[in-house]
Amino acid sequence: MKYFLTLVATFFLFLITAQNPVGFDKMCNNYIAGTVPLATPRQLNRALNLKNTVILDARETKEYNISHVKGAKQVGFDHFKIESVKHIDKNATIYIYCSVGYRSEKIGEKLLKAGFKNVYNIYGGIFNWANSGYQLIDKNGNLTTTVHGYNSDWSQWLNGEKCKKIID
């Protein structure tokens, strides 16, 4: 029985991480410090239509315009100001993402410091979201599979079988 449970657990772990390129989790763990609670793309997908849920995109405008999670508000990273989210209820559940989770963690830290109570960083960011096969929309609200790869080094973490990469 113990062997069977180990086999089942290994199978499910494989299913969860199989969509990401080899080394993706190691890379994420090198960049994400865990200072903001983590949520998975699956958890975000379940929360998309829940009341009092806010989704923030910590990427820059050119990345956001290519694709983003439906309902996400682009707040950016380079010029983020806490005043840009002052209208959000401090008790709302906030999911924040970037490409892989580094920039969103930094913005999440600022949100927590400002008194927001329920802030979650999406593990692996939009890359993990897209690699998992969840829907993306472009700046016009049309479904897309294209993801801005940030640059050639970072775009390697996008699964070309699940999504199309673009770098400008």
Summary of the structure (lengths in Angstrom):
residues: 168
radius of gyration: 16.0
end to end distance: 52.4
largest distance: 55.1
contacts: 511
relative contact order: 0.19
helix: 38%
strand: 18%
